[in-house]
Every structure is written in structure tokens, then in C-alpha cells.
Amino acid sequence: MGVTLDRIRVLHVDDDPELADLAAIYLERENDCFDVETTTDPLADVDRLVDCVDCLVSDYDMPGRNGIELLEAVRERHPELPFVLYTGKGSEEIAGDAITAGVTEYLQKERGTGQYAVLANRIKNAVKQYRSQRELEESQKRLSLFIEQSPLGVLEYDDEFEIVGLNDAGEEILGYTEAELRGETWEEIVSDTSYENVDEVTSALAAAEGGYHSIDENVRKDGSHIVCEWHNRIVTDDDGEVVAVFSQFQDVTERERRKERLERTTARLEALFENSPDMINVHDAEGRIIDPNSRLATATGYSQAELAEMSVWELDRSMDPAEAKRLWNEMDVGDRHRLGGVYHRRDGSTFPVEIHVRRLNLDGEDRFVVISRDVSERVVRETELERTNTLLSTLFETLPVGILAEDESRSVLAVNGRLFELFDLPGTPEEVVGADCERMAEEVSGTFVDPEGFVRRTNEVVATDETVHDEEWALRDGGTLARSHESISLPGGEGHLWMYEEVDE
């Protein structure tokens, strides 16, 4: 960025007021950006003389304080302010003293007006250089403050990619002090697995202007590995040569782990969605089907593309649109609702379904996930199951042990109140008739000290029709349950009878 001069404020000190005024007139003619003031008092207070001045021009031979003495006084308080010694008495000795005292320019007065063009040019160049230096110093100060106060780590390399600086945040992230890393290369803080990636980054930075972003595995001083996100930028001179490289970085280890977990979860959900044995669709608040899975397409005879152009009440004609919308509007995000319905196949036939609806908010949009299951066989069995359950329930409710009976397909036939008490189950025994026993076992497994072992053992007993007597299972609350199992014969197939009772300590 170039320096714009705008106005240049000049103070001309000369004990001859006519010469001072003449110089002011010609300087302002030479350059209309000059504002020249004059004074004949070289003994005036230095701070008052240079207040709001960009350059001071002084004669040498003056009463009370000569130009060199004035220069020395100015340099004590203002070491960088442009000072031009403009004198009619010149000698090598005076010039040497002026240079020693830190004069910016030394110029002898001459005859004619041409000397003022030279003086104006010297003043302009001196002020431009002065302002450039001040801007550079201010820029360096701002950069230093930015680096030190940045919440991100900041690492500085030289043109050989050796570390020359590290801020406090960077020290905290990497565990090193700036002194410990100064003179080292990036290899000191990069794990072997990221060497190739970082080498490519440094090569790209050395060859081109601009920035480069990367995520790498880094090694802290204590040897632990972290993942950092890096934003690298080179600084070049006017010739395009690299003079420094700044790297801002932050520890994103947890973020990357969450990202990996999310990606794995998303992949599992996508696989579950497409390969689920249940029919699934996602619809909006207007009932338009947005995303049906392949199982729904197979069960109904429609293609997934056809289903995506339908509304939910075209699929389930037993549904009243107004009532459905009312139900959806009353649901909060995360709420679930269970209901029954009748799906229409493409060929015109129908089948009963059990529907579970859950309201979600996806990217700011209301969406409803519908999981449904064909319950045709369940409906056919309901009458027989109802009768069986009535008979069993009378017996079950009189026993002091928890009882659960399931059929060959592992649907609940009957369960007594004592089982509900033992497992603190919600609802009533009647409400779980027809439920999936595998899912029910998973739901109550958290009651036990070894939930996975409980589910695994339950499945093993069912698969082998093993007879079990008083098999003990430790509970999380410190108690113990004894479980027994018998295979039973039912109309139309086999079943399982489970009994649970508390073990007295």
C-alpha cells in the first residue's frame, strides 16, 4: 500500500523574516500540498515548534541557538521527525556535525528561485519516507497485538520455514514455549502420518502467494497427538520473495472426533433407512412424502419416485387430512405418536399397519418420520390371542412371580402385573399384548448389571428351547432376580413361558 502525502505541514525557522517568508511562498508554489509556517525564534520550546508539523526546515547561523543545536534539541525529543538544515553558511565541518546529530537533509542556500524546487523535493521525499516508516511501525505494532491477543495459535516461519515466533495461545495448544521451538521446523510438531500433507503445503506456500488451509495431526511436547486446523499465509516483498509465513491454528481434535462419529452414525442411519425391515418415509407439515425407503416401495408396489410425488393420505386413505395436521401441529420436536392405519397398494388392495410418527426439525424445516409395519398377521391372530390372554391373565395375576408368555414369532401373548412391578414398566399388561419380545428384552435389559449378557442369554434360550430353572441375574439396584423358562405348546405352534421372582438375600 503506497503512502499518500495529502497535506505536508512545514515549519521554516530562520532569523531573517524576509528570507523565511520568501521560502514559504516559493515552496507553496512548487507544491500545492505544502502548508508552510515560519518563525524567527530558534529558542522557542521544541515541542511547541514541532507540534503538528511534518517537517522542520532550519537555517544554521542564528542568534541564541544555531541550526545544529536546534537539531540536537529536536532529536532528543523527536528522533525521527524530518529535519532539513537549509543554510547559507556551508562547510564540511557543519555538514559532518549535522549528520552526526541526525539531520535528514543538508542543503545550502543558492541564488535564484530554482533552489526552492530542490528544497521542496527534499522535503517531500523526507516526509514520504517518514510517514512510510511510521505506517510500517504502526502496522507491525497492530500485527504484534493481533498475534498476542489472538484466541488462535499463531506460528511464524522465516523464508527457510524455520520457526521464529509462537504466541501464548500456540504455546498452550502445543505445550512448547516459543524459545523451545525457535529455529526448529514444522517436523518437530507434525506426526509421521501428516508429513506428506504438510510437505505439500509448505511447497505450495513457497511457490505461490496467498493462503493454504489444512487439517493435520500434530504432536505436543508431552508426546500426545492432537488434530489441528491450520490457515497458512505467506508474506512477500515488492519483488515477490517470501519473507515470512504466518500460520493460525486451533485444536480441533474433539470437533474431528465428533465429525467422524457423525459420519459413522449417518452412514449407519442411511443403511438402516434403506435396509430396514420396516416401512419408512419422511414427509413435511403438508403431508407431502419427501423420502420413502425401498421397503415401503416393495410393500405397496409403488416405486420410490412415485411415492415421492404422493401425500400420506393418498397412501393411507383411512387418514383424515385435517385431523392428521392437527395431530402434527400439537406435537413438539422429538415427540412420538403411535397410531393405526390402512395402506393402499398400487394394485388396489389394502393392508393394516401400525404407524409410529416422530416430529423432527431438519435444517430449520418441520419434518415427520413415519415408521410403519404390516400387522396383517397380528390382526388375524388378535381374536385367538385375546382369548388365550384372557385365560392366562386370570392365572398370571394370582401368582407372586412375574410371568410373560410369548408365541413362536416372539409376540407377547400375556404378561402379569407382577412383572410390571419387578421391571417398573410403564402402562398396563394389556397394552403390551402383541409387542415384540426381542425389543421388550432390550428395553428392560438396562435393569440388569449385565444388559448385553441378559439379551444374549435370552436369545440363546429361545433359539435352543432350553429349559431354565432359577437362573439368577443381578440388578443395578443391588437386588437379584431368578428367571425360569419353559417351552409351551400353543394352538398353531410353540411358545415360551418366562417366570421372574425376587431372590431373598
Summary of the structure (lengths in Angstrom):
residues: 505
radius of gyration: 44.2
end to end distance: 85.9
largest distance: 131.7
contacts: 1442
relative contact order: 0.04
helix: 42%
strand: 30%
